[in-house]
Amino acid sequence: MATGTTPESVPGAPRDVPGRGWALALAAIVGAEFMLQLDGTIVNVALPTLQSDLHLTVTGGSWVPNGFFLAFGGLLLFAGRLGDVLGHRRVFLAGIGLVVVASLIAGLAPNLEVLLAGRILQGAGAAICGPTGLALLAIVFPGERRQRAFGLYSTVTGLGASAGMVLGGLLTWAGDWRWSLLVNVPIGLLLAVVAARALGLRDEATPATRSRSLGLPSALLSTATLTTAVYGLVHAAEQGWGDRWTLAALGAAVVLAVILLLVDRRSAEPLLPLAVLAGRERAGAFLDVVLLAAVLTSFLIYLVQYLQGVLHLDALRSGLAILPFGLALLVSTQILTSYIAKIGLRSRAVIGLVVVLAGVAWLTRLDGDSTYLTGVLPALVVMGLGVGVAIIPFNMIVLTTAPPEYAGVTAGVLQTALTIGGSLGLAVMLIPLTQGSGGLAETISSVFVWASAALVIALLVTLVFWYRPGARRLT
């Protein structure tokens, strides 16, 4: 955050959060992020049962996760702008409320149409809640509290993705697929109460931000651009890069992006101010987030395929098999980083990426004879430790060096980088799978070769963008 900037000067920032208010605010923000991460994965395990119950084809069923994903990815930038203009707290609470209502609609859906409407609304609520919660994290917590807050946030991000697979399997086994959607209703209501108590409801937007417009033309263009891009990448992962719909969607996304840049350039209040992207360290962090998200998303998806297709674990056991990654991430962000806090952010990022690379490189050795204890578990632990060390510097550099009046948009760009990176990872890592001539184990191990290459690029980006003569120390 810029020198001299206080939380009170930023729209939506609470003033004088006393005593336990800090803990409640942190619980609300990271709890919401955990809920959103659950939303992204919990339904995947229940898909076979869901498809059978509603008599859906595989294609129809695939839109249950994709509907959420498209709405989420498409609305992130606009949602960040909403927080900057209307106040982050109110928008954050509205996002939680929309997720609760959407989860109720989806969980009680009698057919595919209502289910998809609920999932799309869930994605919209997640897009509204995610960036504003992340912006509040940077605004509300000063000094050392901020670093601890980012550590906990990073932990729940990793734990939520793996916990969603386990919880989805448990709920489907104990009840039915609807509970994987309805579980958000009590969680969301509790979070809304906690957030309202800790953060308050009054609008503290400054006179300058009250006069700012939402920039609806740019907002519509950004939503269309991101939705089309995410659709193209999702389609590439399913049908390949040569598919005509993949090429058409990605081509349209490029055209829309150019139009958006031209409209924004002429606007007095651009949706994506260049100040958000400017800055050598921040630009490098954005690129690293894209690459790291590509690696982690493909790692989780394709490792599950190995666990189920080669080691023959069922959905629940494969979800449990992934949990050591989340536990190692917890140890890394909450314990290990406190011991290396005096090391600059640049060095921590490099160390973290090197450790993640070591874990991914271990997975390139997988074959049909590998076991979980020797072939998979060590890599999960090493990767969890490395991600916890690397991700905090990237988040802190992006959110604490950007102009405070654009905290929401900056958080939206950061989460867009995560979303686009994840989609890009799934689509690119499809190439070795489609070209592989060996068995499933060999082709999946080749995916991790590509992932290792992406991490090497991330290391080079960090060295080029974050290290230069005379650069200030980043802490």
C-alpha positions in Angstrom: 0.0 0.0 0.0 1.2 3.5 -0.8 3.0 5.4 1.9 0.7 7.5 4.0 -2.4 5.5 2.9 -4.7 4.4 5.8 -7.5 2.0 5.7 -9.9 4.8 6.3 -9.0 6.5 3.0 -10.0 3.5 0.9 -13.6 2.8 -0.1 -15.3 0.1 2.0 -12.5 -0.2 4.6 -13.7 -0.5 8.2 -12.4 2.0 10.8 -11.0 1.0 14.1 -11.8 -2.7 14.1 -11.2 -3.5 17.8 -10.2 -6.6 19.8 -11.8 -9.8 18.4 -13.1 -7.8 15.4 -9.8 -8.5 13.6 -10.3 -12.2 14.1 -13.9 -12.1 13.0 -13.1 -10.1 9.9 -10.4 -12.5 8.9 -12.7 -15.5 9.6 -15.4 -14.0 7.4 -13.0 -13.2 4.5 -11.1 -16.5 4.5 -14.2 -18.5 5.2 -15.9 -17.0 2.1 -12.9 -17.9 0.0 -13.0 -21.4 1.4 -16.7 -21.6 0.4 -15.9 -20.4 -3.1 -13.1 -22.9 -3.5 -15.5 -25.7 -2.4 -18.0 -24.5 -5.0 -15.4 -24.9 -7.7 -14.7 -28.6 -7.0 -17.4 -30.1 -4.7 -19.8 -30.8 -7.5 -17.2 -32.6 -9.7 -17.2 -35.7 -7.5 -21.1 -35.8 -7.5 -21.4 -35.5 -11.3 -22.0 -39.1 -12.2 -24.8 -39.4 -9.6 -26.2 -36.0 -10.7 -26.2 -37.0 -14.3 -28.0 -40.3 -13.5 -30.7 -38.6 -11.3 -31.5 -35.9 -13.8 -31.1 -38.2 -16.9 -28.3 -36.0 -18.4 -25.8 -36.8 -21.1 -22.1 -36.4 -20.3 -22.1 -33.1 -22.4 -25.1 -31.8 -20.4 -23.5 -32.7 -17.1 -20.3 -31.0 -18.1 -22.0 -27.6 -18.0 -22.8 -27.9 -14.3 -19.1 -27.1 -13.4 -18.6 -25.0 -16.6 -21.6 -22.7 -16.0 -20.1 -21.7 -12.6 -16.7 -21.3 -14.1 -17.8 -19.1 -17.1 -19.8 -16.7 -14.9 -17.0 -16.5 -12.3 -14.3 -15.8 -14.8 -16.3 -13.4 -16.9 -17.4 -11.1 -14.0 -14.2 -10.8 -12.0 -13.1 -7.4 -13.3 -16.5 -5.8 -13.2 -17.0 -7.1 -9.6 -13.7 -5.6 -8.6 -14.9 -2.2 -10.0 -18.1 -2.6 -8.1 -16.2 -2.8 -4.8 -14.1 0.2 -5.6 -17.1 2.4 -6.4 -19.8 1.1 -4.0 -17.6 0.1 -1.1 -16.0 -3.3 -0.6 -17.9 -4.4 2.5 -21.4 -4.0 1.0 -20.4 -5.7 -2.2 -18.7 -8.5 -0.3 -21.9 -9.2 1.7 -24.0 -9.0 -1.4 -21.8 -11.6 -3.1 -22.2 -14.0 -0.1 -26.0 -13.4 -0.2 -26.1 -14.2 -3.9 -24.1 -17.4 -3.4 -26.6 -18.5 -0.7 -29.7 -17.9 -2.9 -28.1 -19.5 -5.9 -27.0 -22.6 -3.9 -30.6 -23.0 -2.7 -31.9 -22.8 -6.3 -29.3 -25.2 -7.7 -29.7 -27.7 -4.8 -33.5 -27.9 -5.2 -33.4 -27.8 -9.0 -35.9 -30.2 -10.7 -34.1 -30.2 -14.1 -31.0 -29.1 -15.9 -32.2 -25.7 -16.8 -32.9 -24.6 -13.2 -29.7 -26.3 -12.1 -27.6 -24.3 -14.7 -29.3 -21.1 -13.7 -28.4 -21.7 -10.1 -24.8 -22.6 -11.0 -24.4 -19.5 -13.1 -25.7 -17.3 -10.3 -23.3 -19.1 -7.9 -20.5 -18.2 -10.2 -21.7 -14.5 -10.3 -21.9 -14.4 -6.5 -18.4 -15.9 -6.3 -17.0 -13.3 -8.7 -18.6 -10.5 -6.6 -17.4 -11.9 -3.3 -13.9 -13.1 -4.3 -12.2 -9.9 -5.4 -13.8 -7.7 -2.8 -12.8 -10.1 0.0 -9.3 -10.1 -1.3 -9.2 -6.3 -1.5 -10.5 -6.1 2.1 -7.7 -8.4 3.1 -5.1 -5.9 1.8 -7.0 -2.9 3.3 -8.1 -4.0 6.7 -5.0 -5.7 8.1 -1.9 -3.5 8.7 1.7 -4.5 9.2 2.4 -8.0 10.4 -1.3 -8.8 10.6 -1.5 -8.5 6.8 1.2 -11.1 6.2 -0.5 -13.5 8.6 -3.8 -12.8 6.9 -2.3 -13.5 3.5 -0.8 -16.7 4.8 -4.2 -18.0 6.1 -5.9 -16.9 2.9 -3.4 -18.8 0.8 -3.9 -21.9 3.0 -7.7 -22.0 2.6 -7.3 -21.5 -1.2 -5.3 -24.7 -1.4 -7.3 -26.6 1.2 -10.6 -25.6 -0.3 -9.8 -27.2 -3.6 -8.8 -30.6 -2.2 -11.4 -30.5 0.6 -14.1 -30.0 -2.0 -13.3 -33.3 -3.6 -13.4 -35.1 -0.2 -16.6 -33.3 1.0 -18.3 -33.9 -2.3 -17.6 -37.6 -2.1 -18.8 -37.8 1.5 -22.0 -35.8 1.0 -22.9 -37.8 -2.1 -22.2 -41.1 -0.3 -24.1 -40.1 2.8 -27.0 -38.3 1.2 -27.3 -37.3 -2.4 -25.7 -34.9 -4.9 -28.0 -32.0 -3.8 -26.2 -31.7 -0.5 -23.0 -30.7 -2.3 -24.9 -27.6 -3.3 -27.1 -27.0 -0.3 -24.2 -27.1 2.1 -23.4 -23.5 1.1 -26.7 -22.2 2.5 -25.9 -22.6 6.2 -22.2 -21.8 5.6 -23.1 -18.6 3.7 -25.6 -17.4 6.2 -23.1 -17.9 9.1 -20.4 -16.0 7.1 -22.9 -13.1 6.4 -23.7 -12.7 10.1 -20.0 -12.8 11.0 -19.0 -10.4 8.2 -21.8 -7.9 9.1 -20.7 -7.9 12.7 -17.0 -7.6 12.1 -17.0 -5.3 9.1 -20.1 -3.3 9.6 -22.6 -2.1 6.9 -22.1 1.6 6.6 -20.7 2.9 3.3 -17.3 4.6 3.8 -16.6 5.3 0.2 -14.9 8.6 -0.2 -16.5 11.6 -2.1 -14.1 10.9 -5.0 -15.2 7.3 -5.4 -18.9 8.1 -5.0 -18.7 10.3 -8.1 -17.1 7.5 -10.2 -19.2 5.6 -12.7 -19.3 1.9 -13.0 -18.3 2.2 -16.7 -21.0 -0.1 -18.0 -19.7 -0.2 -21.7 -16.3 -1.4 -20.5 -17.8 -3.7 -17.9 -20.0 -5.4 -20.6 -17.0 -5.7 -22.9 -14.7 -7.1 -20.2 -17.4 -9.6 -19.2 -17.8 -10.7 -22.8 -14.1 -10.9 -23.4 -13.3 -13.0 -20.3 -16.3 -15.3 -20.7 -15.4 -15.9 -24.4 -11.8 -16.5 -23.5 -12.6 -18.9 -20.6 -15.1 -20.7 -22.9 -12.4 -21.1 -25.6 -9.9 -22.5 -23.1 -12.5 -24.9 -21.6 -13.5 -26.1 -25.0 -9.9 -26.5 -26.0 -9.4 -28.8 -22.9 -12.4 -30.9 -24.0 -12.2 -30.9 -27.8 -8.7 -29.8 -28.6 -7.0 -26.7 -30.0 -7.9 -27.4 -33.6 -11.7 -27.5 -33.0 -13.5 -24.8 -34.9 -15.5 -23.6 -31.9 -12.2 -23.4 -29.9 -10.6 -21.2 -32.5 -13.7 -19.1 -33.0 -14.1 -18.4 -29.3 -10.4 -17.5 -28.8 -10.4 -15.4 -31.9 -13.5 -13.5 -30.7 -11.9 -13.0 -27.3 -8.9 -11.4 -29.0 -11.1 -9.1 -31.0 -13.2 -8.1 -27.9 -10.0 -7.5 -25.9 -8.8 -5.0 -28.6 -12.1 -3.3 -28.6 -12.1 -3.1 -24.8 -8.6 -1.6 -24.8 -9.7 1.1 -27.4 -12.8 1.9 -25.4 -10.9 2.1 -22.1 -8.2 4.2 -23.7 -10.8 6.9 -24.5 -12.6 6.7 -21.2 -12.0 9.1 -18.4 -12.6 6.3 -16.0 -11.2 3.1 -17.6 -12.3 -0.2 -16.1 -8.7 -1.4 -16.1 -6.5 1.5 -15.4 -2.9 1.1 -16.6 -1.8 2.0 -13.1 -3.0 -1.5 -12.0 -0.8 -3.2 -14.5 2.2 -0.8 -14.3 5.1 -1.6 -12.2 7.8 -4.1 -12.9 7.3 -6.2 -9.8 3.6 -6.3 -10.1 3.6 -7.2 -13.8 6.0 -10.1 -13.0 3.8 -11.3 -10.1 0.7 -11.4 -12.4 2.6 -13.5 -14.9 3.9 -15.8 -12.2 0.4 -16.2 -10.9 -0.9 -17.3 -14.3 1.9 -19.9 -14.7 1.6 -21.2 -11.1 -2.2 -21.5 -11.5 -1.7 -23.4 -14.7 0.6 -25.9 -13.0 -1.5 -26.4 -9.9 -4.9 -26.8 -11.7 -3.5 -29.3 -14.2 -1.6 -31.0 -11.3 -4.8 -31.6 -9.3 -6.9 -32.7 -12.3 -4.4 -35.1 -13.9 -3.1 -36.5 -10.7 -6.6 -37.5 -9.8 -6.8 -39.3 -13.1 -3.6 -41.2 -12.2 -4.9 -42.1 -8.8 -8.2 -43.4 -10.2 -7.1 -44.7 -13.6 -3.8 -46.3 -12.6 -3.9 -46.8 -8.8 -7.7 -47.6 -9.0 -8.8 -45.5 -6.1 -12.4 -44.4 -5.9 -13.5 -40.8 -5.8 -13.5 -40.5 -2.0 -10.1 -42.2 -1.5 -8.5 -40.2 -4.3 -9.8 -37.0 -2.7 -8.3 -38.1 0.6 -5.0 -39.0 -1.2 -4.7 -35.3 -2.2 -5.1 -34.0 1.3 -1.4 -34.1 2.2 -0.9 -31.3 -0.3 -3.3 -29.1 1.6 -1.8 -30.1 5.0 1.7 -29.3 3.8 0.4 -25.9 2.5 -1.0 -25.2 5.9 2.3 -26.0 7.6 4.1 -23.8 5.1 1.9 -20.7 5.3 1.3 -20.8 9.0 4.6 -22.2 10.4 7.4 -22.3 7.9 6.9 -18.7 6.5 7.2 -17.3 10.1 10.8 -18.7 10.2 11.8 -17.1 6.9 9.8 -13.8 7.3 13.1 -11.9 7.4 14.0 -13.1 4.0 12.9 -10.6 1.3 9.9 -11.4 -0.9 12.0 -11.9 -4.0 14.1 -14.7 -2.3 11.0 -16.3 -0.8 9.3 -16.4 -4.2 12.4 -18.0 -5.9 12.8 -20.6 -3.0 9.1 -21.5 -3.2 9.1 -21.9 -7.0 12.3 -24.1 -6.8 10.6 -26.3 -4.2 7.4 -26.6 -6.3 9.6 -27.5 -9.3 11.2 -30.3 -7.3 7.8 -31.7 -6.4 6.6 -31.6 -10.0 9.8 -33.1 -11.3 9.3 -36.0 -8.9 5.9 -36.7 -10.6 7.6 -37.0 -14.0 8.9 -40.4 -12.7 5.4 -41.9 -12.4 4.8 -45.1 -14.3 2.5 -48.1 -14.1 4.5 -49.6 -11.2 4.7 -46.5 -9.0 3.0 -46.6 -5.6 1.2 -43.9 -3.7 3.7 -43.9 -0.8 6.8 -43.6 -2.9 5.6 -42.1 -6.2 2.9 -39.6 -5.2 3.0 -38.7 -1.5 6.5 -37.2 -1.4 5.7 -34.9 -4.3 2.4 -33.8 -2.7 4.2 -32.8 0.5 7.1 -31.0 -1.3 4.7 -29.1 -3.6 2.5 -28.0 -0.7 5.5 -26.6 1.2 6.7 -24.8 -1.9 3.4 -23.3 -2.9 2.9 -21.9 0.6 6.2 -20.1 0.4 5.8 -18.8 -3.1 2.2 -17.6 -3.3 2.3 -15.2 -0.4 4.9 -12.9 -2.0 3.0 -12.8 -5.3 -0.3 -11.8 -3.6 1.4 -9.3 -1.3 3.3 -7.6 -4.1 0.2 -7.3 -6.3 -2.2 -6.0 -3.6 0.0 -3.8 -1.5 1.8 -1.9 -4.2 -1.2 -1.1 -6.4 -3.0 2.3 -6.1 -5.3 1.9 -3.1 -8.3 3.5 -4.9 -8.1 0.5 -7.4 -7.9 -2.2 -4.7 -11.0 -4.0 -6.0 -10.0 -3.9 -9.6 -6.5 -5.1 -8.7 -7.9 -8.0 -6.8 -10.2 -8.8 -9.8 -7.2 -8.8 -12.1 -5.3 -11.1 -9.7 -8.2 -13.6 -9.5 -8.7 -13.3 -13.3 -5.0 -14.3 -13.7 -5.7 -17.3 -11.4 -8.8 -18.3 -13.5 -7.2 -17.8 -16.9 -4.1 -19.6 -15.7 -6.1 -22.6 -14.5 -8.0 -22.8 -17.8 -4.8 -22.4 -19.8 -3.1 -25.1 -17.8 -5.9 -27.6 -18.5 -5.9 -26.8 -22.2 -2.2 -26.8 -22.7 -1.6 -29.9 -20.7 -4.1 -31.7 -22.9 -1.5 -31.6 -25.7 0.8 -34.3 -24.3 -2.3 -36.4 -23.4 -3.6 -36.4 -26.9 -0.2 -36.9 -28.5 1.0 -39.6 -26.0 1.3 -43.1 -27.5 1.9 -45.0 -24.3 -0.4 -45.9 -21.4 -2.2 -43.6 -19.1 0.7 -43.4 -16.6 3.2 -42.5 -19.2 1.1 -39.8 -20.8 0.2 -38.3 -17.4 3.9 -38.2 -16.4 4.6 -36.3 -19.7 2.0 -33.7 -18.5 4.3 -33.1 -15.5 7.2 -32.6 -17.8 5.3 -29.7 -19.4 4.4 -28.4 -15.9 8.0 -28.4 -15.0 8.8 -26.3 -18.1 6.1 -23.8 -17.0 7.7 -23.5 -13.6 11.1 -22.9 -15.1 9.5 -20.0 -17.1 8.0 -18.7 -13.9 11.5 -18.7 -12.3 12.9 -16.8 -15.2 10.1 -14.3 -15.0 10.8 -13.7 -11.3 14.5 -13.2 -11.9 14.0 -10.8 -14.8 11.1 -8.8 -13.4 12.1 -8.7 -9.7 15.9 -8.5 -9.8 17.7 -5.5 -11.2 20.5 -3.3 -10.1 19.4 -0.8 -7.5 16.0 -2.4 -6.8 14.5 -1.7 -3.4 14.1 -4.5 -0.9 10.6 -6.1 -1.0 9.4 -7.2 2.4 
